[in-house]
Amino acid sequence: MLTFMAAPRAAAADSVISQGKPATASSSEGAGYAASAAVDGNLTGTRWASAWSDPQWIQVDLGQSYNLSRAVLTWEGAFGKGYQIQASDNGTDWRTLTTVTNGDGGTDELALSGSGRYVRMYGTARPGGYGYSLWEFQVYGSSGGTTPPPPTGAVAVTGTQGAWQLKVGGQPYTVKGLTWGPSVADAPKYMPDVKSMGANTIRTWGTDGSTKPLLDTAAANGIKVINGFWLQPGGGPGSGGCVNYVTDTTYKNNSLTEFAKWVDAYKSHPATLMWNVGNESVLGLQNCYSGTELENQRNAYTSFVNDVAKKIHSIDPDHPVTSTDAWTGAWPYYKRNAPDLDLYSMNSYNNLCAVRTDWEAGGYTKPYIITETGPAGEWEVPNDVNGVPDEPTDVQKAAGYTKAWNCITGHAGVALGGTLFHYGTEHDFGGVWFNLISGDLRRLSYYAVKKAYTGSNAGDNTPPVISNMTVSPATSAPAGKEFTVQANISDPNGDTVTNKIFLSGNYASGDKALVPATWRSTGNGTFAVTAPEKLGVWKVYIQSEDGHGNAGIETKSVRVVAPPVPGTNLALDRPTTASSYQTDPTGGCPCTPAMATDNSGSTRWASDWSDPQWLQVDLGSSKSIRQIQLVWDPAYAKSYEVQVSDDGTNWRSAYSTTAGNGDVDSIAVNATGRYVRLNLTARGTAWGYSLYQFGVYS
């Protein structure tokens, strides 16, 4: 414990002025050890912890200039032996208030003399191999200092053809960014991590009244924001909203008024970097129009973007305006119709390097930024054995980010930087494919981007690596039964690894969530996993965690099929009748009763959309029946009864349920009869009843 009181203790006006203020740091050991934990007032429950190297720093933005009287540092076991307490008016230029060379941990109380808005601990020497860790960093002082104006600085695209620069406050600025996913409420938690990655920019897709707290948090962390404005039909292929840009003046006027409102609100915010109008709409208009009308709409849309750009410039001449698309074929429309854009923007993934080629071939006279990029997407990879996109491995994804950044920086004087996709925390199908972190766990891609932006991963503890993942059987895993997953799992830092198995029904049911699987380890990276009851192609994931906030995640597909039933299928190709069946070819029909007993996984019987319905099969003679298997289409029965008959007229019940869920029903029965009927009384959906398989087994 050190107590340095070279200056007298401040008077009664002296108080803690750092608690709850925005805090940032040179690094953090993990999401649970962010800089904000050292200014939250919790002296022994939460802490900031740095990387295990020198130098490191933690700073707090007091919001205005104060007369500073003292600093109290409550160290965890990893303390600073040598460090300085520094102050700054602008967060850039620092002056040293006091220096410690013989720190011994515990609580250090240091007298200060001076003023400043920003105060930091700048650590230069550690006593051991760990980093720096503070339970609490408290700054005391009183009002009366001079508050400098917030740093604003105009942003401009400068230079000449092929030699452009983006400048902020007159200084060159390369966009080293990330697209932003967390909620505004979570911005204080995650923004310091974005800063620690070497990023200087985030991109958003919408700007409104909820944006200010995000801008405030970004500014407190020295991050700029590309403020987006959404226009229909944003998001490229598959996105909705088909406004008519030729005739719908109401939509355009309302959008223009709304955008102008928020430009005026945030034009002077220190976090604002530029305005981005629309996202992939030139491409997306193909979902709404075709032929000559599509051309008219694309010209009208880009002309409207130009109207927006002019309006923004009239309100805010100090920040550039751009517009994003996902197809370089959109650029001729912007070149022709949107001359008031300051630069172009492009979303491009696996084919990013071709953007330069297309720019050069198109004779364009404006620079560009990349507003989304990363590893190859679902639309860019070959299908696997089950006919679904073959997702790249973690190693391949990390290499994809490195390649993308090299493509951007390789087009010097034209590509002014990029915001890589995606800083999001979703732990689902899309999050695993595209996110740098997943459920707060850092991925290999996270460290690839950090290295691209900072030049080094020195001192980083990186995630486990999973390779050679296989699934067996990959194309015929029986529903409810076990299949095998195997992989080689290693950790580059020698950490103990904890494995988890998840399943996603994205391709089977449209549910992108990752749900924990039922599984058991059989040793040597081999796992016995219980297949879902619902048929179709599923994704199975191995997630290997190292206990340091990192995870390796690999995935393969598995096709879940109806489990085999021992014995003879007495219903196979036997005469089958029903109360009704659908004939509409637009729904993939006719769907006749016989299609439920033909032993084909691609044909089905489908009834009218009403209750009740029935389906029956004639076995030809009286047979002993011990099992029924029903393989439902999504249009399933919630309530039904299995009945048997000797004459097709008088029926007796063999089984009934009111809890059908649409999964494969394997029903044990003990009955004898020539005819077997499903008496269907309550549908599980708004559709009718539909069966791929009606099996009757002896």
For each residue, the residues with C-beta under 8 A, 3 or more apart:
1: 104 105 106 107 108
2: 100 102 103 104 106 108 109 110
3: 108 109
4: 98 100 108 109 110 111
5: 8 9 109 111
6: 98 111
7: 69 111 112 113
8: 5 111
9: 5 14 69 70 111
10: 13 14 69 70 140 141 142
11: 14 142
12:
13: 10 142 143
14: 9 10 11 69 70 140 141 142
15: 140 141 142
16: 19 138 139 140
17: 21 62 66 139 140 141 142
18: 21 23 39 60 62 119 137 138 139
19: 16 39 40 41 138
20: 39 40 41
21: 17 18 39 60 61 62 63
22: 36 60 61 188 217 220 221
23: 18 34 35 36 38 39 48 58 59 60 61 137 192
24: 35 58 59 61 192 195 220 221 222
25: 28 34 35 48 50 56 57 58 59 192 196
26: 50 51 55 56 57 58 196
27: 50 51 56 131 196 459
28: 25 31 33 34 35 48 49 50 51 192 193 196
29: 33 49 50 51 131 133 548 549
30: 33 49 548 549
31: 28 34 189 190 193 440 549
32: 37 549
33: 28 29 30 37 47 48 49 133
34: 23 25 28 31 37 48 189 192 193
35: 23 24 25 28 38 39 48 58 59 192
36: 22 23 39 40 48 188 189 192
37: 32 33 34 40 42 46 47 48
38: 23 35 46 47 48 58 134 135 136 137
39: 18 19 20 21 23 35 36 60 136 137 138
40: 19 20 36 37 46 136
41: 19 20 136
42: 37 45 46 135 136
43: 74 135 136
44: 135
45: 42
46: 37 38 40 42 135
47: 33 37 38 76 133 134 135 136
48: 23 25 28 33 34 35 36 37 38 58 132 133 134 137
49: 28 29 30 33 76 78 131 132 133
50: 25 26 27 28 29 56 58 123 131 132 133
51: 26 27 28 29 56 131 459 460
52: 129 130 131 459
53: 56 131 458 459
54: 123 124 125 126
55: 26 122 123 124
56: 25 26 27 50 51 53 123 131 132
57: 25 26 120 121 122 123
58: 23 24 25 26 35 38 48 50 120 121 132 134 137
59: 23 24 25 35 91 118 119 120 121
60: 18 21 22 23 39 118 119 120 137 139
61: 21 22 23 24 91 117 118 220
62: 17 18 21 65 66 116 117 118 119 139 141
63: 21 117
64: 117 143 145 147
65: 62 89 115 116 117 145 146 147 148
66: 17 62 115 116 117 139 141 142 143 144 145
67: 114 115 141 142 143 144 145
68: 71 87 97 112 113 114 115 116 119 139 140 141
69: 7 9 10 14 111 112 140 141 142
70: 9 10 14 109 110 111 112 139 140
71: 68 85 98 108 109 110 112 119 121 137 138 139 140
72: 107 108 109 110 136 138 140
73: 80 107 108 110 121 134 136 137 138
74: 43 107 134 135 136 137 138
75: 78 79 80 103 105 106 107 108 133 134 135
76: 47 49 79 133 134 135
77: 105 130 133
78: 49 75 126 128 130 131 132 133
79: 75 76 103 104 105 106 126 127 132 133
80: 73 75 83 100 103 121 123 124 125 126 132
81: 101 102 103 104 125 126 127
82: 100 101 103 123 124 125
83: 80 99 100 103 121 122 123 124 125 132
84: 96 97 98 99 100 121 122 124
85: 71 96 97 98 99 100 110 112 119 120 121 122
86: 94 95 96 97 119 120 122
87: 68 94 95 97 112 114 115 116 118 119 120
88: 91 92 93 94 95 116 117 118 119 120
89: 65 93 116 117 118 146 148
90: 93 117 118 148 151
91: 59 61 88 117 118 151 222
92: 88
93: 88 89 90
94: 86 87 88 120 122
95: 86 87 88 114 116
96: 84 85 86 99
97: 68 84 85 86 87 112 113 114
98: 4 6 71 84 85 110 111 112
99: 83 84 85 96
100: 2 4 80 82 83 84 85 103 108 110
101: 81 82 125
102: 2 81
103: 2 75 79 80 81 82 83 100 108 127
104: 1 2 79 81
105: 1 75 77 79 127
106: 1 2 75 79
107: 1 72 73 74 75
108: 1 2 3 4 71 72 73 75 100 103
109: 2 3 4 5 70 71 72
110: 2 4 70 71 72 73 85 98 100
111: 4 5 6 7 8 9 69 70 98
112: 7 68 69 70 71 85 87 97 98 141
113: 7 68 97
114: 67 68 87 95 97
115: 65 66 67 68 87 141 144 145 146
116: 62 65 66 68 87 88 89 95 119 145
117: 61 62 63 64 65 66 88 89 90 91 145 147 148
118: 59 60 61 62 87 88 89 90 91
119: 18 59 60 62 68 71 85 86 87 88 116 139
120: 57 58 59 60 85 86 87 88 94
121: 57 58 59 71 73 80 83 84 85 132 134 137
122: 55 57 83 84 85 86 94
123: 50 54 55 56 57 80 82 83 126 132
124: 54 55 80 82 83 84
125: 54 80 81 82 83 101
126: 54 78 79 80 81 123 129 130 131 132
127: 79 81 103 105
128: 78
129: 52 126
130: 52 77 78 126 133
131: 27 29 49 50 51 52 53 56 78 126
132: 48 49 50 56 58 78 79 80 83 121 123 126
133: 29 33 47 48 49 50 75 76 77 78 79 130
134: 38 47 48 58 73 74 75 76 121 137
135: 38 42 43 44 46 47 74 75 76
136: 38 39 40 41 42 43 47 72 73 74
137: 18 23 38 39 48 58 60 71 73 74 121 134
138: 16 18 19 39 71 72 73 74
139: 16 17 18 60 62 66 68 70 71 119
140: 10 14 15 16 17 68 69 70 71 72
141: 10 14 15 17 62 66 67 68 69 112 115 145
142: 10 11 13 14 15 17 66 67 69
143: 13 64 66 67
144: 66 67 115
145: 64 65 66 67 115 116 117 141
146: 65 89 115
147: 64 65 117
148: 65 89 90 117
149: 152
150: 219 270
151: 90 91 169 270
152: 149 169 268 270 318
153: 168 169 170 171 270
154: 168 169 170 318 319
155: 166 167 168 173 272 273 274 318 319 320
156: 166 167 318 320
157: 164 165 166 167 320 342 343 367 416
158: 164 165 166 167
159: 163 164 165 413
160: 163 164
161: 365
162: 413 414
163: 159 160 413
164: 157 158 159 160 343 367 413 414 416
165: 157 158 159 172 173 413 416
166: 155 156 157 158 172 173 174 175 320 367 416 417
167: 155 156 157 158 170 171 172 173
168: 153 154 155 171 173 224 273
169: 151 152 153 154
170: 153 154 167
171: 153 167 168
172: 165 166 167
173: 155 165 166 167 168 200 224 417
174: 166 409 416 417
175: 166 200 201 226 273 369 416 417 418 419
176: 198 199 200 201 417 418 452 453
177: 199 200 201 202 203 226 417 418 419 420
178: 194 197 199 201 202 203 419 420 421 422 423 436 449
179: 202 203 371 372 419 420 421 422 423 424
180: 202 203 204 214 423
181: 422 423 424 425 426 435
182: 186 187 189 190 423 424 425
183: 186 187
184: 187 210 211 213 214
185: 213
186: 182 183 189 190 425
187: 182 183 184 190 191 213 214 217 218
188: 22 36 191 217
189: 31 34 36 182 186
190: 31 182 186 187 193 194 423 425
191: 187 188 194 195 217 218 220 221 223
192: 23 24 25 28 34 35 36 195 196 221
193: 28 31 34 190 196 197
194: 178 190 191 197 199 202 221 223 423
195: 24 191 192 199 221 222 223
196: 25 26 27 28 192 193 450
197: 178 193 194 446 449 450 453 454
198: 176 450 452 453 454
199: 176 177 178 194 195 202 223 449 453
200: 173 175 176 177 222 223 224
201: 175 176 177 178 223 224 225 226 273 417 419
202: 177 178 179 180 194 199 218 223 224 225 226 419 423
203: 177 178 179 180 225 226 228 276 371 372 419
204: 180 207 211 214 225 226 227 228
205: 228 230 234 279
206: 211 228 229 230
207: 204 211 227 228 229 259 262 266
208: 211 262
209: 212 262
210: 184 213 214
211: 184 204 206 207 208 214 215 227 262 266
212: 209 215 216 265 266 269
213: 184 185 187 210 216 217
214: 180 184 187 204 210 211 217 218 225
215: 211 212 218 219 225 266 269 271 272
216: 212 213 219 220 271
217: 22 187 188 191 213 214 220 221
218: 187 191 202 214 215 221 223 224 225 271
219: 150 215 216 222 223 269 270 271
220: 22 24 61 191 216 217
221: 22 24 191 192 194 195 217 218
222: 24 91 195 200 219
223: 191 194 195 199 200 201 202 218 219 271
224: 168 173 200 201 202 218 271 272 273
225: 201 202 203 204 214 215 218 271 272 273
226: 175 177 201 202 203 204 273 274 275 276 322 371 419
227: 204 207 211 262 266 272 273 274 275 276
228: 203 204 205 206 207 276 279 324
229: 206 207 255 259 262 275 276 277 278 308
230: 205 206 234 278 279
231: 234 243 255 277 278 279 281 301 305
232: 240 241 242 243 251 281
233: 239 240 241 242 243 281 284 285 287 288
234: 205 230 231 239 241 278 279 280 281 284
235: 238 239 279 280 284
236: 239 279 280 283 284 326 327 347
237: 283 284 286 287 379
238: 235 287
239: 233 234 235 236 280 284 287
240: 232 233 287
241: 232 233 234
242: 232 233 287 288 289
243: 231 232 233 248 251
244: 247 248 297
245: 248 252 297 300 301 303 304
246: 296 297 300
247: 244
248: 243 244 245 251 252
249: 252 253
250: 253 254
251: 232 243 248 254 255
252: 245 248 249 255 256 304 307
253: 249 250 256 257
254: 250 251 257 258
255: 229 231 251 252 258 259 308
256: 252 253 259 260 307 308 311
257: 253 254 260 261
258: 254 255 261 262
259: 207 229 255 256 262 263 277 308 311 312
260: 256 257 263 264 311 312 315
261: 257 258 264 265
262: 207 208 209 211 227 229 258 259 265 266
263: 259 260 266 267 275 311 312 315 316
264: 260 261 267 315 316
265: 212 261 262
266: 207 211 212 215 227 262 263 269 272
267: 263 264 272 315 316 318 319
268: 152 272
269: 212 215 219 266 272
270: 150 151 152 153 219
271: 215 216 218 219 223 224 225
272: 155 215 224 225 227 266 267 268 269 319
273: 155 168 175 201 224 225 226 227 319
274: 155 226 227 319 320 321 322 342
275: 226 227 229 263 312 316 319 320 321 322
276: 203 226 227 228 229 279 321 322 323 324 345 371
277: 229 231 259 305 308 309 312 321 322 323
278: 229 230 231 234 281 301 305 323 324 325
279: 205 228 230 231 234 235 236 276 324 325 347 371
280: 234 235 236 239 283 284 324 325 326 327 347
281: 231 232 233 234 278 284 285 301 325
282: 285 298 301 302 325 327 329 330 333 334
283: 236 237 280 286 325 326 327 329 330
284: 233 234 235 236 237 239 280 281 287 288
285: 233 281 282 288 289 294 297 298 301
286: 237 283 289 290 294
287: 233 237 238 239 240 242 284
288: 233 242 284 285 294 297
289: 242 285 286 293 294 296 297
290: 286 293 294
291: 294 295
292: 295 296
293: 289 290 296 297
294: 285 286 288 289 290 291 297 298
295: 291 292 298 299
296: 246 289 292 293 299 300
297: 244 245 246 285 288 289 293 294 300 301
298: 282 285 294 295 301 302 330 333
299: 295 296 302 303 333 336 337
300: 245 246 296 297 303 304
301: 231 245 278 281 282 285 297 298 304 305 333
302: 282 298 299 305 306 323 330 333 334 336 337 338
303: 245 299 300 306 307 337 338
304: 245 252 300 301 307 308
305: 231 277 278 301 302 308 309 323 334 337 338 341
306: 302 303 309 310 337 338 339 340 341
307: 252 256 303 304 310 311
308: 229 255 256 259 277 304 305 311 312 321
309: 277 305 306 312 313 321 323 338 340 341 342
310: 306 307 313 314 340
311: 256 259 260 263 307 308 314 315
312: 259 260 263 275 277 308 309 315 316 319 321
313: 309 310 316 317 321 340
314: 310 311 317
315: 260 263 264 267 311 312
316: 263 264 267 275 312 313 319
317: 313 314
318: 152 154 155 156 267
319: 154 155 267 272 273 274 275 312 316
320: 155 156 157 166 274 275 342 343
321: 274 275 276 277 308 309 312 313 340 341 342
322: 226 274 275 276 277 341 342 343 344 345 369
323: 276 277 278 302 305 309 334 338 341 344 345
324: 228 276 278 279 280 345 346 347 371 372
325: 278 279 280 281 282 283 330 331 334 345 346 347
326: 236 280 283 330 346 347 348 372
327: 236 280 282 283 330
328: 331 346 348 354 355 358 359 362
329: 282 283 332
330: 282 283 298 302 325 326 327 333 334
331: 325 328 334 335 344 358 359 362 364
332: 329 335 336 362
333: 282 298 299 301 302 330 336 337 338
334: 282 302 305 323 325 330 331 337 338 341 344
335: 331 332 338 362 364 365
336: 299 302 332 333
337: 299 302 303 305 306 333 334
338: 302 303 305 306 309 323 333 334 335 341
339: 306
340: 306 309 310 313 321
341: 305 306 309 321 322 323 334 338 344 366
342: 157 274 309 320 321 322 366
343: 157 164 320 322 366 367 368 369 416
344: 322 323 331 334 341 364 366 367 368 369
345: 276 322 323 324 325 368 369 370 371
346: 324 325 326 328 355 368 369 370 371
347: 236 279 280 324 325 326 370 371 372 373 421
348: 326 328 351 352 354 355 370 372 373
349: 352 372 373 374 375 376 377 380 400 404 421
350: 375 376 377 380 381 400
351: 348 354 355 380
352: 348 349 355 370 373 403 404 407 408
353: 356 357 403 407 410
354: 328 348 351 357 358
355: 328 346 348 351 352 358 359 368 370 407 411 415
356: 353 359 360 407 410 411 414 415
357: 353 354 360 361
358: 328 331 354 355 361 362
359: 328 331 355 356 362 364 368 411 414
360: 356 357
361: 357 358
362: 328 331 332 335 358 359
363:
364: 331 335 344 359
365: 161 335
366: 341 342 343 344
367: 157 164 166 343 344 413 414 415 416
368: 343 344 345 346 355 359 414 415 416
369: 175 322 343 344 345 346 415 416 417 418 419
370: 345 346 347 348 352 355 373 404 408 415 417 418 419
371: 179 203 226 276 279 324 345 346 347 418 419
372: 179 203 324 326 347 348 349 419 420 421 422
373: 347 348 349 352 370 401 404 408 418 420 421
374: 349 377 397 400 401 404 420 421 422 434 445
375: 349 350 392 396 397 399 400 401 433 434 445
376: 349 350 380 381 392 396 400
377: 349 350 374 380 381 433 434
378: 381 389 391 433
379: 237 389
380: 349 350 351 376 377
381: 350 376 377 378 389 390 391 392
382: 389 390
383: 386 387 388 389 390
384: 387 388 389 390 556 557
385: 474 475 557
386: 383 474 475 537 557 558 559
387: 383 384 537
388: 383 384 507 537 539 557
389: 378 379 381 382 383 384
390: 381 382 383 384
391: 378 381 432 433 539 555
392: 375 376 381 396 397 400
393: 396 397 466 467 469 554
394: 397 398 443 444 445 463 465 466 552 553 554
395: 398 399 444 465 467
396: 375 376 392 393 399 400
397: 374 375 392 393 394 400 401 443 444 445
398: 394 395 401 402 443 444 445 447 448
399: 375 395 396 402 403 448
400: 349 350 374 375 376 392 396 397 403 404 445
401: 373 374 375 397 398 404 405 420 445 448 449 452
402: 398 399 405 406 448 451 452
403: 352 353 399 400 406 407
404: 349 352 370 373 374 400 401 407 408 418 420
405: 401 402 408 409 418 420 449 452 453
406: 402 403 409 410
407: 352 353 355 356 403 404 410 411 415
408: 352 370 373 404 405 411 415 417 418
409: 174 405 406 412 415
410: 353 356 406 407 415
411: 355 356 359 407 408 414 415
412: 409 415
413: 159 162 163 164 165 367
414: 162 164 356 359 367 368 411
415: 355 356 367 368 369 370 407 408 409 410 411 412 418
416: 157 164 165 166 174 175 343 367 368 369
417: 166 173 174 175 176 177 201 369 370 408
418: 175 176 177 369 370 371 373 404 405 408 415
419: 175 177 178 179 201 202 203 226 369 370 371 372
420: 177 178 179 372 373 374 401 404 405 436 449
421: 178 179 347 349 372 373 374 434
422: 178 179 181 372 374 434 435 436
423: 178 179 180 181 182 190 194 202 435 436 437
424: 179 181 182 431 434 435 436 437
425: 181 182 186 190 431 435 437 438 439 440
426: 181 430 431 435 438 439
427: 431 432 438 439 514
428: 431 432 504 512 513 514
429: 432 433 504 506 512 513 514 539
430: 426 433 434 435 512
431: 424 425 426 427 428 434 435 438 439
432: 391 427 428 429 435 438 514 541 553 555
433: 375 377 378 391 429 430
434: 374 375 377 421 422 424 430 431
435: 181 422 423 424 425 426 430 431 432 438 443 445
436: 178 420 422 423 424 442 443 445 446 449
437: 423 424 425 440 441 442 443 446
438: 425 426 427 431 432 435 441 443 551 553
439: 425 426 427 431
440: 31 425 437 549
441: 437 438 463 543 545 549 550 551
442: 436 437 446 447 463 549 550 551
443: 394 397 398 435 436 437 438 446 447 463 550 551 552 553
444: 394 395 397 398 447 448 462 463 465 552
445: 374 375 394 397 398 400 401 435 436 448 449
446: 197 436 437 442 443 449 450
447: 398 442 443 444 450 451 457 460 462 463
448: 398 399 401 402 444 445 451 452
449: 178 197 199 401 405 420 436 445 446 452 453
450: 196 197 198 446 447 453 454 457 460
451: 402 447 448 454 455 456 457
452: 176 198 401 402 405 448 449
453: 176 197 198 199 405 449 450
454: 197 198 450 451
455: 451
456: 451
457: 447 450 451 460 462
458: 53
459: 27 51 52 53
460: 51 447 450 457
461: 493 495 546 548 550
462: 444 447 457 492 493 550
463: 394 441 442 443 444 447 491 544 546 550 551 552
464: 489 490 491 492 495 497 544 545 546 550 551 552
465: 394 395 444 489 490 491 492 552
466: 393 394 469 487 488 489 542 544 552 553 554
467: 393 395 487 488 490 554
468: 486 487 488
469: 393 466 485 486 487 542 554 555 556
470: 474 485 486 487 556
471: 474 477 483 484 485 540 556 557 558
472: 483 484 486
473: 476 477 483
474: 385 386 470 471 477 556 557 558 559
475: 385 386 559
476: 473 559 561
477: 471 473 474 481 483 531 558 559 560 561
478: 481 483 531 560 561 562 563 564
479: 531 532 533 534 535 560 561 562 563 663 664
480: 530 531 532 533 563 664
481: 477 478 530 531 563
482: 528 529 530 531
483: 471 472 473 477 478 528 529 531 558
484: 471 472 522 526 527 528 529
485: 469 470 471 501 519 526 527 529 540 542 556
486: 468 469 470 472 525 526 527
487: 466 467 468 469 470 525 542 554
488: 466 467 468 525
489: 464 465 466 497 499 525 542 544 552
490: 464 465 467
491: 463 464 465 494 495 496 497 544 546
492: 462 464 465
493: 461 462 546 548
494: 491
495: 461 464 491 546 547 548
496: 491 546 547
497: 464 489 491 544 545 546
498: 544 545 546 547
499: 489 521 527 542 543 544 545
500: 516 542 543 544 545
501: 485 516 517 519 527 529 540 541 542 543
502: 514 515 516 517 540 541 543
503: 514 515 517 529 532 538 539 540 541
504: 428 429 511 512 513 514 515 538 539 541 555
505: 508 509 510 511 513 532 534 536 538
506: 429 509 510 511 512 539
507: 388 536 537 538 539 557
508: 505 511 532 534 535 536 537 538 560
509: 505 506 534 536
510: 505 506
511: 504 505 506 508
512: 428 429 430 504 506
513: 428 429 504 505
514: 427 428 429 432 502 503 504 541
515: 502 503 504
516: 500 501 502
517: 501 502 503 529 530 540
518: 529 530
519: 485 501 527 528 529 530
520: 527 528
521: 499 526 527 528
522: 484 526 527 528
523: 526
524:
525: 486 487 488 489
526: 484 485 486 521 522 523
527: 484 485 486 499 501 519 520 521 522 542
528: 482 483 484 519 520 521 522
529: 482 483 484 485 501 503 517 518 519 540
530: 480 481 482 517 518 519
531: 477 478 479 480 481 482 483 538 558 560
532: 479 480 503 505 508 538 560 663
533: 479 480 661 663 664
534: 479 505 508 509 560 662 663 664
535: 479 508 560 561 562 631 663 664
536: 505 507 508 509 559 560
537: 386 387 388 507 508 557 558 559 560
538: 503 504 505 507 508 531 532 557 558 559 560
539: 388 391 429 503 504 506 507 555 556 557 558
540: 471 485 501 502 503 517 529 555 556 557 558
541: 432 501 502 503 504 514 553 554 555
542: 466 469 485 487 489 499 500 501 527 552 553 554 555
543: 441 499 500 501 502 551 552 553
544: 463 464 466 489 491 497 498 499 500 551 552 553
545: 441 464 497 498 499 500 550 551
546: 461 463 464 491 493 495 496 497 498 550 551
547: 495 496 498
548: 29 30 461 493 495
549: 29 30 31 32 440 441 442
550: 441 442 443 461 462 463 464 545 546
551: 438 441 442 443 463 464 543 544 545 546
552: 394 443 444 463 464 465 466 489 542 543 544
553: 394 432 438 443 466 541 542 543 544
554: 393 394 466 467 469 487 541 542
555: 391 432 469 504 539 540 541 542
556: 384 469 470 471 474 485 539 540
557: 384 385 386 388 471 474 507 537 538 539 540
558: 386 471 474 477 483 531 537 538 539 540
559: 386 474 475 476 477 536 537 538
560: 477 478 479 508 531 532 534 535 536 537 538
561: 476 477 478 479 535 601
562: 478 479 535 601 629 631 664 693
563: 478 479 480 481 664 666
564: 478
565: 569 627 629 666 695 697
566: 697
567: 626 627 697 698
568: 697 698
569: 565 572 599 695 696 697
570: 574 619 623 625 696 697 698
571: 574 576 597 617 619 676 694 695 696
572: 569 597 598 599 695
573: 594 597 598 599
574: 570 571 597 617 618 619 620
575: 594 617 618
576: 571 593 594 596 597 605 615 616 617 618 694
577: 593 615 616 618
578: 581 593 605 607 613 614 615 616
579: 607 608 612 613 614 615
580: 607 608 613 688
581: 578 589 590 591 592 593 605 606 607 608
582: 587 589 590 591 606 607 608 688
583: 589 590 591
584: 587 589
585: 588 589 590
586:
587: 582 584 591 606
588: 585 591
589: 581 582 583 584 585 606
590: 581 582 583 585
591: 581 582 583 587 588 595 603 604 605 606 690
592: 581 595 605
593: 576 577 578 581 596 597 605 615
594: 573 575 576 597 598 605
595: 591 592 598 600 603 604 605
596: 576 593 604 605 615 691 692 693 694
597: 571 572 573 574 576 593 594 617 693 694 695
598: 572 573 594 595 603
599: 569 572 573 693 695
600: 595 603 692
601: 561 562 631 692 693
602: 692
603: 591 595 598 600 692
604: 591 595 596 633 690 691 692
605: 576 578 581 591 592 593 594 595 596 615 690 691 694
606: 581 582 587 589 591 633 635 687 688 689 690
607: 578 579 580 581 582 610 613 615 680 688 689 690
608: 579 580 581 582 613 688
609: 683 686 687 688
610: 607 613 688
611: 680 681 682 683
612: 579 679 680 681
613: 578 579 580 607 608 610 680 688 689
614: 578 579 677 678 679 680
615: 576 577 578 579 593 596 605 607 677 678 680 689 691 694
616: 576 577 578 648 675 676 677 678
617: 571 574 575 576 597 675 676 677 694 696
618: 574 575 576 577 648 674 675
619: 570 571 574 622 623 673 674 675 676 696
620: 574 674
621: 674
622: 619 646 672 673 674
623: 570 619 672 673 674 696 698
624: 671 672 698
625: 570 628 644 654 669 670 671 672 673 676 696 697 698
626: 567 668 669 670 697 698
627: 565 567 666 667 668 669 695 697
628: 625 642 654 655 665 666 667 669 676 694 695 696 697
629: 562 565 664 665 666 667 693 694 695 697
630: 664 665 667 678 691 693 694 695
631: 535 562 601 664 691 692 693 695
632: 635 636 637 660 662 663 664 665 690 691 692
633: 604 606 636 690 691 692
634: 662 685 687 690
635: 606 632 683 684 685 687 688 689 690
636: 632 633 660 661 662 683 684 685 689 690
637: 632 640 660 678 680 681 682 683 684 689
638: 658 659 660 661 682 683 684
639: 656 657 658 660 680 681 682
640: 637 656 657 660 678 679 680 681 682
641: 653 655 656 678 679 681
642: 628 653 654 655 656 667 669 676 677 678 679
643: 651 652 653 654 676 677 678 679
644: 625 651 652 654 671 672 673 675 676 677
645: 648 649 650 651 652 673 674 675 677
646: 622 650 673 674 675
647: 650 674 675
648: 616 618 645 674 675
649: 645
650: 645 646 647
651: 643 644 645 677 679
652: 643 644 645 671 673
653: 641 642 643 656
654: 625 628 642 643 644 669 670 671
655: 628 641 642 667 669
656: 639 640 641 642 653
657: 639 640 660
658: 638 639 682
659: 638
660: 632 636 637 638 639 640 657 665 684
661: 533 636 638 684
662: 534 632 634 636 684
663: 479 532 533 534 535 632
664: 479 480 533 534 535 562 563 629 630 631 632
665: 628 629 630 632 660
666: 563 565 627 628 629
667: 627 628 629 630 642 655
668: 626 627
669: 625 626 627 628 642 654 655
670: 625 626 654
671: 624 625 644 652 654
672: 622 623 624 625 644
673: 619 622 623 625 644 645 646 652 676
674: 618 619 620 621 622 623 645 646 647 648
675: 616 617 618 619 644 645 646 647 648
676: 571 616 617 619 625 628 642 643 644 673 696
677: 614 615 616 617 642 643 644 645 651
678: 614 615 616 630 637 640 641 642 643 691 694
679: 612 614 640 641 642 643 651
680: 607 611 612 613 614 615 637 639 640 683 689
681: 611 612 637 639 640 641
682: 611 637 638 639 640 658
683: 609 611 635 636 637 638 680 686 687 688 689
684: 635 636 637 638 660 661 662
685: 634 635 636
686: 609 683
687: 606 609 634 635 683 690
688: 580 582 606 607 608 609 610 613 635 683
689: 606 607 613 615 635 636 637 680 683
690: 591 604 605 606 607 632 633 634 635 636 687
691: 596 604 605 615 630 631 632 633 678 694
692: 596 600 601 602 603 604 631 632 633
693: 562 596 597 599 601 629 630 631
694: 571 576 596 597 605 615 617 628 629 630 678 691
695: 565 569 571 572 597 599 627 628 629 630 631
696: 569 570 571 617 619 623 625 628 676
697: 565 566 567 568 569 570 625 626 627 628 629
698: 567 568 570 623 624 625 626
